[in-house]
């Protein structure tokens, strides 16, 4: 028989994880409430009213899992289950996730906390939870069959460990990963520093990069896809319905980005340079922080960067792989740029009068058209700004920097109005002479002979 001290201190699988029924014999509070979320809106978590102070993260189109205190231990309850997730207005996906949503709720705690996480399995197969990047006993690591037995359907297991370091981590299954992660099972785990004066920021945003392959008109991801995903998402949400990152001018801002897709993502933010301040291995010392305008997020990794919001405006933030900013994208579409389709169009319209030729001058026109689509399908390029179609999709949002935003206000302030003289405009006068070159040879530019 395992006593409580052995249970909490053991690293072996058999001593590290038990069912909630066995655990109930040593605790009187029973299972914590399993909070549920049925909305894809960004939910703002208030600052803690007890314990160490910290500024909670803002998970775009997500939420933070509540906890209860039990004899000094923070207790959480994750429920692995089938869910319906609104990827965007007009598109629902039938996924697997946690507590009603995919991605799962963000777990927040403080360095030095002891956490007890109940995991209830409502899936049709066994599952586990791997705490990606966290330092913990071997038997709590969540690898099915290696760390501990898989959690059978209908059962509840407990993970319990101390949070020995602060930073940004992830959680996901480590059994039948191909199926369960392709179906949307993943979330973020943030451990705030116990010293509230260490690395403080005014705004702290959280993004999980994930991807799905869902055929137009269908609801369930294709789980065998290795690379050809057609929906690239942030927190299981796609543009134009990813919420903006709303910031008050001069705020210190952190953006934490985790990647559990099958490829890397160069995340680029317009209008700013920033410094990389944290990886999932830990905080980067100030002397080693490096400046960027794009940061590549490797597979299975996290990067956090920070900047001071000095520049007012609406600034795009997106993955710089162009096919990751498109929705419902096919991979076998031929290129028609420069092709004359007039004759072909006339013939086709004899049988299909509504036929519209596309692609001869690029694909931008697709953002302006309102073509019929299969049910439960989002246009490939979409979204409208103050001056016309944005022609984006997938992994794209906007950082909105304004004066006078309250500290707890993350509501969309609307579009930025560019001051006079600070917006590109049409030129109707005489054009200056312009140079051109038709040679592939390297041409050296002479040094200037005079200043000015």
C-alpha positions in Angstrom: 0.0 0.0 0.0 1.3 3.5 -0.9 1.2 6.1 1.8 0.7 9.8 1.1 4.4 10.7 1.5 5.4 8.0 -1.0 2.7 9.1 -3.4 3.8 12.7 -3.5 7.5 12.1 -3.6 7.8 9.0 -5.8 9.1 9.2 -9.3 7.9 5.8 -10.4 4.8 5.5 -12.5 2.9 3.4 -10.1 3.5 5.9 -7.2 3.0 9.0 -9.2 -0.5 8.8 -10.6 -3.7 7.4 -9.1 -7.3 7.5 -10.0 -9.5 10.1 -8.3 -11.4 7.3 -6.5 -8.2 6.3 -4.6 -7.2 9.9 -4.0 -10.7 10.6 -2.5 -9.7 8.4 0.5 -7.0 10.9 1.4 -9.0 14.1 0.7 -12.4 15.3 1.8 -13.1 18.0 -0.8 -13.8 15.6 -3.8 -13.3 16.7 -7.4 -12.9 20.4 -8.2 -15.6 21.8 -10.4 -14.8 21.2 -14.1 -15.4 24.7 -15.6 -16.7 24.8 -19.1 -16.5 27.4 -21.9 -18.9 27.6 -24.8 -17.7 30.8 -26.3 -14.7 31.6 -28.6 -14.4 35.1 -27.3 -11.3 36.4 -25.5 -12.0 36.2 -21.7 -10.1 38.5 -19.4 -8.9 37.1 -16.1 -8.8 39.5 -13.1 -5.6 39.9 -11.1 -5.4 37.6 -8.1 -6.8 38.9 -4.8 -4.6 36.7 -2.6 -1.1 35.2 -2.8 1.7 36.6 -5.0 0.6 39.3 -7.4 0.9 38.9 -11.1 -0.7 40.2 -14.3 -2.7 37.4 -15.8 -2.2 36.5 -19.5 -4.7 37.3 -22.2 -5.3 34.2 -24.3 -6.6 35.4 -27.7 -10.0 33.8 -28.2 -9.4 31.7 -25.1 -9.7 31.7 -21.3 -7.9 30.7 -18.1 -8.9 27.6 -16.1 -10.1 28.5 -12.6 -8.6 26.8 -9.6 -9.4 26.2 -5.9 -7.1 26.1 -2.9 -7.0 22.9 -0.9 -4.6 22.9 2.1 -2.1 25.2 0.2 -2.3 23.2 -3.1 -3.8 24.8 -6.2 -6.3 22.3 -7.7 -7.4 22.3 -11.3 -9.8 20.0 -13.2 -9.2 19.3 -16.9 -11.8 17.3 -18.9 -10.6 15.7 -22.1 -13.7 15.5 -24.3 -15.2 15.9 -27.8 -16.0 19.6 -28.4 -17.5 22.0 -31.0 -15.2 24.9 -31.8 -16.2 28.0 -33.8 -13.1 28.6 -36.0 -14.7 31.7 -37.4 -18.2 33.1 -37.9 -19.8 30.5 -40.3 -17.5 27.6 -39.6 -17.7 25.0 -36.8 -15.2 22.2 -36.3 -16.0 18.9 -34.4 -12.8 18.5 -32.4 -11.4 16.9 -29.3 -10.3 19.4 -26.6 -10.6 20.3 -23.0 -13.5 21.7 -20.9 -15.6 22.5 -23.9 -13.0 24.1 -26.2 -10.0 23.6 -28.4 -7.5 24.8 -27.7 -7.8 23.9 -24.0 -7.9 26.6 -21.3 -4.7 28.2 -20.2 -3.4 27.1 -16.8 -1.9 29.9 -14.7 0.0 29.5 -11.4 3.1 31.0 -9.7 6.6 29.7 -9.3 6.8 27.7 -6.1 3.2 26.6 -6.2 2.3 23.0 -5.8 -0.5 22.1 -8.2 -2.8 19.1 -8.3 -4.5 18.6 -11.7 -7.4 16.2 -12.0 -7.8 14.9 -15.6 -11.1 13.3 -16.5 -11.2 11.4 -19.8 -14.5 11.6 -21.7 -12.9 10.5 -25.0 -13.6 7.1 -26.6 -10.0 6.1 -26.1 -7.3 6.4 -23.5 -5.3 9.6 -23.1 -2.7 11.3 -21.0 -1.4 14.9 -20.4 2.2 15.7 -21.0 3.4 18.9 -19.4 5.7 20.1 -22.1 8.8 21.9 -20.8 7.9 21.7 -17.1 10.4 20.2 -14.6 8.6 17.4 -12.7 8.9 13.8 -11.5 9.2 11.2 -14.2 5.9 9.6 -13.2 4.1 12.8 -13.8 5.4 13.4 -17.3 2.4 12.1 -19.1 3.9 9.6 -21.6 1.4 6.8 -22.0 2.9 3.4 -21.0 6.2 5.0 -20.0 5.4 7.5 -17.3 2.2 5.9 -16.2 -0.7 3.9 -17.6 -3.0 5.6 -20.1 -6.1 7.2 -18.6 -9.0 4.9 -19.6 -12.3 6.4 -20.9 -14.5 7.4 -18.0 -11.7 7.6 -15.5 -10.1 10.5 -13.6 -6.3 10.6 -12.8 -4.4 13.1 -10.8 -1.1 14.8 -11.6 0.6 16.6 -8.8 4.0 18.4 -8.8 5.8 21.6 -7.7 6.4 24.5 -10.1 10.1 24.9 -9.8 10.6 27.6 -12.4 8.6 30.3 -14.1 8.0 30.6 -17.8 5.7 29.6 -20.6 4.9 25.9 -21.2 2.4 23.8 -23.0 0.3 20.7 -22.4 -0.9 18.0 -24.8 -1.5 14.2 -24.9 1.4 11.8 -25.3 -0.6 8.8 -26.4 -2.0 8.4 -29.9 -0.6 11.9 -30.5 -1.3 11.8 -34.3 -5.0 11.5 -33.7 -5.5 13.5 -30.5 -3.3 16.5 -31.4 -4.7 16.6 -35.0 -8.1 16.8 -33.4 -7.1 19.8 -31.4 -5.9 18.6 -27.9 -3.4 21.1 -26.6 -3.2 24.1 -24.3 -0.8 26.5 -22.6 0.6 26.5 -19.1 2.0 29.8 -17.7 4.0 30.0 -14.5 4.4 33.5 -13.3 7.6 34.5 -11.4 7.2 34.5 -7.6 8.9 37.9 -7.6 6.3 40.3 -9.1 9.1 42.8 -9.9 10.8 40.3 -12.2 10.1 40.9 -15.9 6.9 42.9 -15.4 4.7 43.9 -18.3 1.5 45.9 -18.7 -0.1 43.5 -21.3 0.7 39.8 -21.7 -0.8 38.0 -24.7 -0.8 34.3 -25.4 -1.1 32.5 -28.8 -1.0 28.8 -29.5 -0.2 27.9 -33.1 -2.2 24.9 -34.4 -3.5 23.6 -37.7 -6.2 21.4 -39.1 -7.0 19.7 -42.4 -10.8 20.0 -42.8 -12.2 19.5 -46.3 -14.7 22.3 -47.4 -18.2 21.4 -46.4 -17.1 19.0 -43.6 -16.6 19.3 -39.9 -14.0 16.7 -38.7 -10.2 17.1 -39.3 -8.4 14.5 -41.4 -6.0 13.0 -38.8 -3.6 11.4 -41.3 -2.4 14.7 -42.7 1.3 15.2 -42.2 2.1 18.6 -43.9 -0.8 19.7 -46.2 -3.0 21.4 -43.7 -5.6 23.8 -45.1 -6.5 25.8 -41.9 -3.7 27.5 -40.0 -5.0 28.8 -36.7 -4.2 30.7 -33.6 -5.9 29.1 -30.6 -8.1 27.2 -33.0 -9.3 30.4 -34.6 -8.8 31.9 -38.1 -8.8 35.4 -39.5 -11.0 37.4 -39.8 -12.3 36.3 -36.4 -9.0 36.3 -34.4 -9.4 39.0 -31.8 -7.0 42.0 -32.0 -4.2 42.6 -29.6 -5.4 45.9 -28.0 -2.7 48.0 -26.4 -2.4 51.4 -24.7 0.3 53.7 -25.9 3.6 53.3 -24.0 2.5 50.0 -22.5 5.2 47.3 -22.1 3.8 44.4 -24.0 4.7 40.7 -24.1 3.5 38.2 -26.7 4.0 34.5 -25.9 3.7 32.2 -28.9 3.7 28.3 -28.7 3.8 26.0 -31.7 2.3 22.6 -31.7 1.8 22.3 -35.5 3.9 20.1 -37.8 6.1 23.0 -39.2 7.8 26.2 -38.1 6.2 29.7 -38.2 8.1 33.0 -38.7 5.8 35.4 -36.8 6.2 38.9 -38.1 4.8 42.1 -36.4 4.6 45.3 -38.4 5.5 48.7 -37.1 7.9 47.6 -34.4 11.1 45.9 -33.5 11.2 43.8 -30.4 13.4 41.7 -28.2 13.1 38.0 -27.6 12.9 37.6 -23.8 11.9 34.0 -23.1 12.0 30.5 -24.6 10.3 27.4 -23.2 13.7 26.7 -21.7 13.6 29.8 -19.6 14.0 33.6 -19.5 16.7 35.1 -21.7 19.2 37.3 -19.7 19.0 41.0 -20.7 22.6 40.8 -22.1 21.6 37.9 -24.4 18.2 39.2 -25.6 18.3 39.9 -29.3 16.3 42.3 -31.5 14.0 41.1 -34.2 11.0 42.1 -36.4 10.2 38.4 -37.1 10.7 35.4 -34.8 10.7 31.9 -36.0 8.8 29.5 -33.7 10.1 25.9 -34.2 7.9 22.9 -33.9 7.3 22.0 -30.2 8.7 25.3 -29.0 7.7 28.6 -27.5 9.1 32.1 -27.9 8.1 35.2 -26.1 9.0 38.7 -27.2 8.5 42.2 -25.7 8.2 45.8 -26.9 7.2 49.2 -25.8 4.0 50.4 -27.6 5.4 53.8 -28.8 3.8 53.9 -32.2 0.0 54.5 -32.6 -1.8 52.6 -35.3 -3.1 49.3 -36.6 -0.2 47.0 -37.1 -0.5 43.6 -38.8 0.8 40.5 -37.0 1.0 37.2 -38.9 2.9 34.2 -39.9 5.2 35.1 -42.8 4.6 31.9 -44.7 2.1 33.2 -47.2 0.0 30.1 -47.4 -0.5 30.2 -43.6 -2.5 33.4 -44.0 -5.2 31.8 -46.2 -8.2 29.6 -45.4 -9.7 26.5 -47.0 -6.7 26.4 -49.3 -6.4 23.7 -52.0 -2.9 22.6 -53.0 -3.6 21.5 -56.6 -4.8 24.8 -58.1 -3.1 25.5 -61.4 -1.5 29.0 -62.1 -3.3 31.0 -64.7 -1.4 34.3 -64.4 -1.0 35.7 -68.0 -3.4 33.2 -69.5 -6.1 34.5 -71.9 -9.3 32.8 -70.9 -11.7 34.8 -73.1 -12.3 32.0 -75.7 -12.6 29.3 -72.9 -15.0 31.5 -70.9 -17.4 32.0 -73.8 -17.6 28.2 -74.4 -18.1 27.4 -70.7 -20.8 30.1 -70.3 -22.9 28.3 -72.9 -23.4 25.6 -70.3 -22.8 27.6 -67.1 -23.8 31.2 -67.6 -22.6 32.2 -64.1 -19.1 31.0 -64.7 -16.4 33.6 -63.6 -12.8 33.2 -64.8 -10.2 33.8 -62.1 -6.5 33.9 -61.5 -5.3 35.5 -64.8 -4.0 38.6 -62.9 -3.5 37.1 -59.4 -5.8 35.9 -56.7 -6.7 39.2 -55.0 -10.1 39.4 -56.7 -11.2 36.5 -54.6 -11.3 38.7 -51.5 -13.8 41.0 -53.2 -16.1 38.3 -54.6 -19.0 36.7 -52.7 -19.1 33.4 -54.5 -21.2 30.5 -53.2 -19.3 28.3 -50.9 -20.0 24.8 -49.4 -21.7 24.9 -46.0 -19.3 25.3 -43.1 -16.5 26.9 -45.2 -14.7 30.2 -45.0 -13.3 32.0 -48.0 -9.7 31.5 -48.8 -8.9 35.2 -48.5 -11.2 37.5 -46.6 -11.6 40.3 -44.1 -12.3 44.0 -44.6 -10.4 47.0 -43.3 -11.3 50.7 -43.4 -10.0 51.0 -47.0 -11.1 47.7 -48.6 -10.4 44.0 -48.5 -7.5 42.9 -46.4 -7.1 39.7 -48.5 -5.8 37.5 -45.6 -6.9 34.5 -43.6 -5.5 31.9 -41.2 -2.7 33.2 -38.9 -3.3 36.9 -39.1 -4.5 39.6 -36.6 -3.9 43.2 -35.8 -2.1 45.0 -32.9 -4.2 48.1 -32.1 -2.2 50.8 -30.3 -4.2 53.7 -29.0 -4.0 56.5 -26.4 -6.3 56.3 -23.4 -6.9 52.6 -23.2 -7.7 51.5 -19.6 -5.5 48.9 -18.0 -8.3 46.2 -18.0 -9.8 47.2 -21.4 -9.2 44.8 -24.3 -12.3 45.7 -26.3 -11.8 46.5 -30.0 -11.4 50.3 -30.4 -12.2 50.1 -34.1 -10.0 51.2 -37.0 -7.2 53.7 -36.6 -7.7 57.0 -38.4 -4.4 58.0 -39.9 -3.4 61.7 -39.3 -3.2 64.0 -42.3 -0.1 63.5 -44.3 0.6 60.0 -42.8 -1.2 57.8 -45.4 -0.1 56.7 -48.8 -2.2 58.4 -51.6 -2.6 58.4 -55.3 -0.3 60.6 -57.3 -1.8 62.3 -60.4 1.0 64.7 -61.4 3.9 64.2 -63.6 6.0 61.1 -62.8 9.7 61.5 -62.1 12.0 59.6 -64.4 12.6 56.0 -63.2 15.4 53.6 -63.9 15.1 50.1 -65.1 17.4 47.2 -65.8 17.1 44.2 -68.1 20.4 42.6 -67.3 21.0 39.7 -64.9 24.5 40.9 -64.2 25.6 42.4 -60.9 25.7 46.2 -61.3 28.0 48.1 -58.8 26.7 51.4 -57.5 29.5 54.1 -57.6 30.4 55.9 -54.4 28.7 59.3 -54.2 30.9 62.2 -55.4 29.3 64.8 -53.1 27.1 64.9 -50.0 23.4 65.5 -50.3 
